[in-house]
Amino acid sequence: MINKINAINFISKPTKLKKQVANNNIGIKTSQELAGSKYLGVQQAIAGVKPTISFGAEKRELTEFEKSLILPKEIRIPNILDIPGNIDIPLSAMPPKTGHLNAAGLKVEKTIDGDSELYTISNGQGDRIFAGKINRKEAGELPIVTYKQGKFMPEITVKDSSLNGKSIKMLAGSEIRGKGFDFRMIGHYEPKPNGENHEIVSFKGNTVITTLNKEDRTLNAVDSYKKSGLQKEAIKGDYYDEVKADNPTIVIPAGGFGERFYNITRDAENKPSGFLPTSKDYRIIATTLNMAASAGILNGDETDSIHYLSQAHDIPENETTTHVSKYKTDGGAIAEGVNKGIINRDKASVILNADIFTNTDITRIYHALKTLPNAALVIPYYPVSAERASSFGLIGIEKDKNGNLEIKEFIEKPKFVDNPPKPTDTSFVQPGSYDKAMQEFLKVQKARNPEDRNKFLANPGFYFLSPQAQKVLVDKWKLKPEETGLGAHVMPKIVELANEGKLTDENGNQMKVYTVPLETKGGKPAVWDDIGTAEAYLRIIKDVANEYTLKGNTSDNKYYGVPEFVMKDFAANTDLERGIVFDSKLARDSFGNFCQKHEVKSARGNIFVAGNNR
């Protein structure tokens, strides 16, 4: 059994504080013993005691040094081991349009305890983010330790001459202890995460990809895969011949800005083109391209035809690229593609997200679209726990007379899932607000998984559309392109029309909308995960590595269907005992050099060793 490990187990009871700190190898003095300290005591900071000062309440101008730390996408302290003094950036002092970088305030403190220098970084709630200790007399050449806090996740980046151009990214729940230094990012980690229950998307081409952010990066990633021959590594789906014969359009929304993924890509790549620790031709978007290859849509030969809908117009318009308007969502670009005939409305389309990791056999869902009675649209479901359900759009269902699951509701990220709202809740101050919450709760109950009532049916962002469903975008119920979020507008509109009996085929038969489970080849439950954050990225890589190490490329492996070379490389580039992921063998070797040079006693947790020199 793998237990969750605290990077540091912090407590706030003063009677146990000194013993706890001693066990964690961080010496401290009380705030009274730290002469001249005008900030929160280091004892409080390390113990996690709530501060007496609200960072955001202090109204003052930032110093020139503090202003220099605020970049467009993050707050960055170039080397916290060389800070000239304590730093306190209150929320109220943030420049316009950058407040989201520092929503809780930011405080960096440096204090001296004998020969040791103590560093703590905490937010406005008194929650510590980082704790560090160095002894310059014991240490040799110290690495450069940069703190970065962006919109979604803080990190510590460690650089050193021994790393051969690589850098060490420490995310929440990680530690590195070497000769004369101890660096810890506060949080939890699991070296081998998840376990068996994985809890943690006129026609000119057979594949259409919408682009927006760093469009050339997406094109390069797709072109690299297209020319690689890796399509041959894809395992043919159960209904491969059926899909290949029909040749539906594969539509891949790849227009996100990737802010949640900035910890991994920085400005080097966008999210679809981000590297995975495997072949350089197999980027994040390759998971989706591999599903198309498993269905016979991409074969690595002259039959492959890929067309781009460019929203930013960073790439020239030509026979493979059409410029469309810039939208808030990819749905707008897809709607315009349908209206212009680039996406053929006379044959089925399959919409697949570009920033996920899965072993789904999409041919099974396509077969459902072709065989379920009068199916206009099929949206597969992924079962999630009640705890995770509030983070997803859920699918409310009813069984028809044959036991098929018809979609009746779309519920967007519900607040009340397992437990109904209480009339005594003081948040229900507006007339009718309680009744509205109760109605939402009752809708959510329709999203319970009929196979396991403790799970709920989440929408993973895959959509299988018949020609009739696509015509919603161009007929009398046409949706405005600027209002076509796939999950927010397009699919709910199709569901509404079908349930009202207003969506019919060419013979006047009423069309239905259905859901079926995400499944692998052979019909086992598929694994699906959004890898849109650095934390999710590391989690999925470690879980794949663990599963492959235990079961190899067999049907017992819950990731069976992912190309074996991907699983094998993930395993080779992951230290499962310590929870560290490397982007390549060079990174693993470089980290070994770092550990040897600095006599590292402990390195573990959510650590990613990576660089541009793969």
Secondary structure, DSSP 8 states (H G I E B T S, - for coil): ----EESS-----HHHHHHHHHHTT-----TTTSTT--SS-HHHHHHT---SS-GGG------HHHHHTB-SS-EEES-GGG-SS-EEE-GGGS-TT-GGGGTT-EEEEEEEETTEEEEEEE-TTS-EEEEEEEETTT-SS--EEEEEE-SS-EEEEEE-GGGTT-EEEEEEEEEEEETTEEEEE-SEE-SS-S-SS--------SEEEEE-TTHHHHHHHHHHHHHH-GGGGS---TTHHHHHHH--EEEEEE----GGGHHHHTTT--TTT---SS-TT--TTHHHHHHHHHTTS--SSTT--EEEEESS--S--BTTEEE----SSHHHHHHHHHHTTSS-TTS-EEE--SSEEE---HHHHHHHHHHSTTEEEE--BEEEEHHHHTTSEEEEEEE-TTS-EEEEEEEES-S-SSS---TT-TT--STTHHHHHHHHHHHHHTTEETTEEEEEEE--S-EEE-HHHHGGGTSTT---GGG--IIIIIHHHHHHHHHTT--B-TTS-B-EEEE-B-B-TTS-B--EEE--SHHHHHHHHHHHHHHHHHH-SSTTSTTTTS-HHHHHHHHHTEETTTTEEESSHHHHHHHHHHHHHTT-SEEEEEEEEE-S--
